[in-house]
Amino acid sequence: MKLKYFTIHTAAIAMMSVIMTACLGSDNEEIVLTHDAAITAFSLGTLNQYTHYTSSAGTDSVVKSTVNGSSYKFYIDQVSHEIYNTDSLPYGTDVAHVICNVSSMNYATIAIKNIASDTLKYYSNKDSIDFTQPRTFVAYSNSGTESAKYKVTVNVHQQQPDVFNWTLLGEGLADLTHADGDIRMRAVATPDSFVALYSDNTATHSAIYTMADGLLSSYINDNRQDTPMEANAYRSLTITAGQPPVTIHQQHLYTIDLNTTAGPFWQDYNNYGDLTDISQLVGYHTNRLYALTNDGKMKSAVFDASSSQYVWHDEKIEEANANAFPNDDLHLVALPAKGNDNIHTLVLIGHNTRINSTDNITIWVKTEDNTDYAEETEWFLYKPTSDNRHTLPALTSLQAIAYDGNIIVCGTTDDGQLSPLYISRDKGLTWEESTLLSLPADFAPDGSAYAMAVDSDNYIWLADGKNGKLWRGRLNRLGWATPETAITK
C-alpha cells in the first residue's frame, strides 16, 4: 500500500473534511467531536528472526524463524509520551519490517513521522514500518484541535543469549604467581572485588583485587594484622550476604574490610560465639552460616537479635550414612526453588577422607525452608545407583559454584590434569561435561593452584595461581536486565 506524505497542517484539514462530510451525510447521525489525542495501546505482529549457527565442522548457516511479537508487552508512558518494551525482542529479530497495531482514544487519527523529515503519513496496520531506530507517532483528536507526539522504541537484544566469553583482567599478577604448584586455593567474589586465600602448607596468604571503572587494583595482605594465618585458614573462606568475606584463624572468625582508605585488612569479628568445636566454615546462605565440627558433624549459626550474637545449632544428618559425610574440599551451593524465594536446595559436595577409596566424593542435599514455622530438615546422601551412568568423576582440588540454576564443578584428574567443567541440572544427581561453558584456552595452573568463584552479578571469576592470571566472564543473557512485569505511570 503506497501512501503520500503530508504536513501536520494538511493532516488536520483532512480530518476536519472527513468529519464534516459525515455530519452532512445523515440528518439522524450525531457526530460528537472531542479533544482527546492519545494512543492507548500498541502491539507487534509476527516478526522474522535470523539466527547464525556455526557447526562443529566450522560451517556457517543462517536459520530463519518467527517471533510472536504480541507476546512482548509495550508500555505507554502518558506523561513523557514514550512507548517501549522492557522485555527486549530476541537477538536477530528483524525490526526493519514490522507490522504493528495501534489503538487511540475516541478514534483519534494516528500518523507516523518520516525518519528523514518532518512529513507524516497516515498509520495503517497493513504497512511495514522500520523500527531500527525510535519512531515518532502523532495522535490527532477528532476535533482537529489537539495532537500528541509519542516516541516509540522497539528494543532488541544485541547479544546472543547463550554465549559465554572470558575476559582476561590481568596476568603476571605477583600475589597470584607461584612457581610451586603445591598450593591450595579458595576464592569469593563480589561485583567489584575478588578475594583469594592460598595455602603453601605452612601459612595462609591473601590475594585481594578490587574493580573500579573497569580497572583492576590489587592488595597484598599476608597477615591478620601481625602474624600470618594458619595453613588451614584458606578452607574456611566464605562470603555472607551483604557482608564481607570471612574465615577462621585460631578458632576466631576474621572478616576483611574492603573499603578502608589504607587498603583491605583482616580483623577479628567476635559476634559468632564460641568456635572451639568448629573445624572449618562451609558456606553461608540467606541468614545462616554453616560449619563443620571437629568430630565431622555439621552446625549452623543464625543471628539472634536479642543478644546481637550468632547462635549455633546442630544440623540433622541422615544417621544411616553419617560416616560418609564429607570432611575435606567442601563446597556448598544453593539452588532456589521456583516460585518460592524462601525455599532453597542446598547441595554439599566434598571428599570423605575416611573412605578407603580414590573415588571418595560424596554429595549431600538439604532443603532449607525459611518460611515461618517450617520444620527443620536433615541432610541426606545422594547414593549412586547402578543405572546412573552420569555420576561426577573422581576429582581432587574441587571447585564448585551455583550458576544459572545449575551446579558447575571443576577439579584435577588422577593424572594431574585439570578437568573440563562439569554441570548438573538436577541438583547434583547426574553430571555431564558442559557444552556451554568451558575454561579459557590458556588456563594452565598446576594441581590445585587455581580458584573459581561467582558474584551476585553472575560473573564467574577464575584465578590461575601458577601463572598469575585472573579472568572474569558470564553468559550474555545473565547480564540482561530483568523485564518489568508491571509499570504504573
Helices and strands as residue ranges (DSSP letters): H 8-24, E 39-44, E 46-54, E 60-68, G 69-71, E 75-77, E 82-84, E 100-104, G 105-107, E 109-113, E 120-122, E 135-140, E 147-153, E 164-170, G 174-176, E 184-190, E 193-199, E 204-212, E 215-220, G 231-236, E 238-239, E 245-249, E 252-257, E 265-268, E 278-285, E 288-293, E 298-304, E 309-314, G 319-324, E 328-337, E 340-351, E 361-369, E 380-381, E 396-403, E 406-412, E 422-424, E 432-433, E 450-454, E 460-464, E 469-475, G 476-479
